[in-house]
Amino acid sequence: MSNDPPSEGTTMKIGIIGAGNIGGNLTRRLTALGHDVSVANSRGPQTLTALVEETGATAADAKDAARDAEVVVVTVPLKRVPDLPSGLFEGAADGFVVIDTGNYYPRERDGRIPEIEDGGLTESRWTESHVGHPVVKAFNGTYAQDLLERPRPAGDPERMALPVAGDDERAKRVVRALIDELGFDTVDAGGIDDSWRQQPGTPVYGLRAGAEAVGKALAEASPERPAAFRG
């Protein structure tokens, strides 16, 4: 891949690891836009028949979803990230980009993760350390249904903006261009060490607003993890 994001209308090979609410709706939208999507979940390709028939995506094992992919979306519960197969990205395209949609819910789902709570790692930095590849954090505070119901054309006053954090500027451009194609604006939320600004419990998390309000919410975030999101 070049250093520039794909031009509008370019078909990309996209792997989606996780077929829950976000993964399923990204599969629906990205296939509708003409992208070549492979989708995997923890239960095996045979459980994805309905989604495949609906969208035309290809069902795959997790270790095969990223094959030849230019973009890989990791959208699994945080506690499942260490269980992802080794060699997850073997065979991915040169210069591939990884999107992390994950959130840490210690009380409801994930249990206590000391590296996040005691070591001060952002959730995406922790995920990055397990998957072995830089990530771009996006969609983590987006309602899954909004991916289907709230896309708007560029310039529409009702167009929502999503925060995007990452250390690799080229990767971030690729992700922001893809989100624009999906019908949303983006706001640069800094690097992965800054991505606490969009973690659960922050002002931007779940915010349905335009770029100006999203930028303001990111600026108002506190680095102290809210009690409800500590284990």
C-alpha positions as MATLAB code, in Angstrom:
seq = 'MSNDPPSEGTTMKIGIIGAGNIGGNLTRRLTALGHDVSVANSRGPQTLTALVEETGATAADAKDAARDAEVVVVTVPLKRVPDLPSGLFEGAADGFVVIDTGNYYPRERDGRIPEIEDGGLTESRWTESHVGHPVVKAFNGTYAQDLLERPRPAGDPERMALPVAGDDERAKRVVRALIDELGFDTVDAGGIDDSWRQQPGTPVYGLRAGAEAVGKALAEASPERPAAFRG';
ca = [
       0.000    0.000    0.000;
       1.126    3.586   -0.580;
       1.472    6.192    2.125;
      -1.814    7.727    1.067;
      -5.230    6.405    2.063;
      -7.159    4.639   -0.691;
      -9.047    6.990   -2.955;
     -12.812    7.164   -2.700;
     -14.501    4.181   -4.280;
     -11.432    1.948   -3.987;
     -12.355   -1.588   -2.986;
     -10.347   -2.893   -0.048;
      -9.916   -6.319    1.456;
     -11.079   -6.015    5.073;
     -10.931   -8.632    7.804;
     -13.285   -8.376   10.780;
     -12.456  -10.454   13.845;
     -15.557  -10.508   16.002;
     -19.143  -10.678   14.764;
     -20.988   -9.049   17.644;
     -22.987   -5.832   17.357;
     -20.172   -3.629   16.049;
     -18.500   -6.348   13.975;
     -21.786   -7.452   12.451;
     -22.894   -3.952   11.509;
     -19.476   -3.042   10.119;
     -19.745   -6.180    7.990;
     -23.153   -4.993    6.740;
     -22.000   -1.475    5.917;
     -18.613   -2.304    4.437;
     -19.967   -5.013    2.135;
     -22.721   -2.623    1.029;
     -19.995   -0.133    0.098;
     -18.401   -2.790   -2.109;
     -15.487   -3.874    0.067;
     -14.336   -7.493    0.150;
     -14.998   -8.518    3.762;
     -13.972  -11.668    5.623;
     -15.533  -12.071    9.064;
     -14.667  -14.397   11.919;
     -15.938  -15.113   15.402;
     -14.907  -17.356   18.294;
     -17.454  -20.055   17.463;
     -16.365  -20.853   13.925;
     -17.405  -19.990   10.356;
     -20.366  -22.361   10.418;
     -22.117  -20.047   12.904;
     -21.941  -17.068   10.537;
     -24.212  -18.455    7.811;
     -26.994  -15.894    8.319;
     -24.621  -12.907    8.256;
     -22.839  -14.256    5.183;
     -26.108  -14.838    3.336;
     -27.312  -11.348    4.251;
     -24.141   -9.481    3.289;
     -22.096  -11.560    0.867;
     -19.136  -11.482    3.235;
     -16.867  -14.513    3.541;
     -16.903  -16.490    6.797;
     -13.434  -17.400    8.064;
     -11.514  -18.700   11.031;
      -9.929  -15.917   13.079;
      -6.457  -16.812   11.811;
      -7.658  -16.574    8.189;
      -9.772  -13.410    8.365;
      -6.748  -11.158    7.958;
      -5.316  -12.960    4.930;
      -4.523  -10.369    2.218;
      -6.416   -7.765    4.276;
      -5.478   -4.105    4.043;
      -7.554   -3.295    7.131;
      -8.233   -5.664   10.041;
     -10.865   -4.801   12.644;
     -10.402   -6.425   16.058;
     -13.774   -6.189   17.785;
     -13.837   -8.793   20.540;
     -14.418   -8.477   24.308;
     -11.224   -7.249   25.935;
     -10.891  -10.374   28.063;
     -10.811  -12.441   24.858;
      -7.914  -10.546   23.271;
      -5.212  -12.769   24.859;
      -7.048  -15.819   23.468;
      -6.751  -14.694   19.858;
      -4.612  -17.132   17.861;
      -0.923  -16.485   17.403;
      -0.024  -15.456   13.889;
      -3.305  -13.565   13.695;
      -2.013  -11.256   10.966;
       0.090  -13.718    8.976;
      -0.586  -13.211    5.296;
      -2.065   -9.723    5.706;
      -1.291   -7.193    2.987;
       1.841   -5.067    3.217;
       1.182   -1.982    5.316;
      -2.049   -3.375    6.761;
      -3.887   -1.336    9.393;
      -5.479   -2.706   12.575;
      -8.557   -1.026   14.072;
      -9.278   -1.700   17.750;
     -12.885   -1.107   18.841;
     -12.448   -2.545   22.340;
     -13.455   -1.275   25.783;
     -12.575   -2.391   29.290;
     -15.597   -3.310   31.393;
     -14.055   -4.837   34.540;
     -17.264   -5.225   36.529;
     -19.700   -6.380   33.867;
     -17.491   -8.582   31.692;
     -13.718   -8.483   31.636;
     -12.569   -8.876   35.227;
      -9.686   -6.834   36.594;
      -6.712   -6.297   34.267;
      -3.758   -5.100   36.406;
      -1.745   -3.655   33.496;
      -4.595   -1.263   32.768;
      -5.582   -0.389   36.327;
      -2.189   -0.477   38.050;
       0.227   -0.104   35.166;
      -1.499    2.855   33.594;
      -1.791    1.347   30.122;
      -4.589    2.634   27.960;
      -6.979   -0.081   26.877;
      -5.759    0.054   23.285;
      -2.077    0.000   24.307;
      -2.843   -3.183   26.261;
      -4.598   -4.683   23.233;
      -1.712   -3.640   20.993;
       0.736   -5.480   23.266;
      -1.252   -8.702   22.869;
      -1.934   -8.602   19.130;
       1.645   -7.576   18.341;
       0.834   -4.796   15.900;
       0.105   -1.061   16.223;
      -3.615   -0.290   16.397;
      -5.882    2.630   15.639;
      -8.650    3.092   18.202;
     -12.034    3.825   16.620;
     -15.727    2.931   16.976;
     -15.289    2.067   20.682;
     -17.833    4.660   21.806;
     -20.155    4.271   18.820;
     -23.593    2.732   19.184;
     -23.710   -0.226   16.811;
     -27.129    0.743   15.458;
     -25.823    4.193   14.544;
     -23.563    2.556   11.965;
     -26.740    1.541   10.118;
     -29.051    4.440   10.912;
     -26.971    7.624   11.230;
     -24.619    7.889    8.241;
     -24.857   11.317    6.618;
     -23.172   12.860    3.565;
     -20.198   15.146    4.083;
     -21.279   18.630    5.084;
     -24.634   17.548    6.509;
     -25.217   19.477    9.773;
     -26.501   16.268   11.378;
     -23.349   14.309   10.543;
     -21.800   12.690   13.605;
     -18.066   12.682   14.285;
     -16.058    9.829   15.763;
     -12.750   10.176   17.652;
      -9.785    8.303   16.177;
      -6.521    7.713   18.071;
      -3.316    6.121   16.815;
       0.452    6.544   16.674;
       0.891    5.877   12.946;
      -0.291    8.889   10.970;
      -0.672    6.952    7.731;
      -2.734    4.253    9.441;
      -4.888    6.924   11.017;
      -5.495    8.513    7.610;
      -6.629    5.154    6.233;
      -9.078    4.700    9.103;
     -10.385    8.255    8.902;
     -10.964    7.885    5.147;
     -12.869    4.647    5.752;
     -15.032    6.284    8.427;
     -15.734    9.179    6.064;
     -16.861    6.627    3.467;
     -19.159    5.105    6.105;
     -20.836    8.509    6.508;
     -19.212   10.039    9.591;
     -16.725   12.806   10.290;
     -13.655   12.142   12.416;
     -11.642   14.003   15.026;
      -7.963   13.238   15.604;
      -7.780   12.162   19.256;
      -3.989   11.913   19.400;
      -1.810    8.847   19.923;
      -2.644    5.567   21.635;
      -1.275    6.870   24.944;
      -3.858    9.672   24.615;
      -6.708    7.270   23.876;
      -7.878    7.320   27.505;
      -9.756   10.419   26.370;
     -12.263    8.186   24.543;
     -12.437    5.250   26.953;
     -15.710    4.387   28.787;
     -16.864    7.022   31.254;
     -15.323    9.969   29.378;
     -17.411   12.846   27.950;
     -16.952   11.680   24.349;
     -17.906    8.059   25.016;
     -21.297    7.465   23.382;
     -21.546   11.121   22.335;
     -23.708   11.656   19.265;
     -22.445   15.007   18.027;
     -20.473   16.806   15.361;
     -16.742   17.435   15.175;
     -16.688   20.599   17.264;
     -18.528   19.006   20.203;
     -16.435   15.832   19.957;
     -13.219   17.871   20.062;
     -14.484   19.755   23.100;
     -15.434   16.503   24.859;
     -11.995   15.024   24.220;
     -10.371   18.129   25.700;
     -12.535   17.910   28.825;
     -11.669   14.289   29.628;
     -10.032   13.441   32.950;
      -7.218   10.868   33.099;
      -8.688    9.429   36.293;
     -10.647    6.274   35.516;
     -14.246    6.604   36.778;
     -15.091    4.317   39.707;
     -17.744    2.515   37.657;
     -15.025    1.380   35.236;
     -12.528    0.137   37.822;
     -12.359   -3.448   38.952;
];
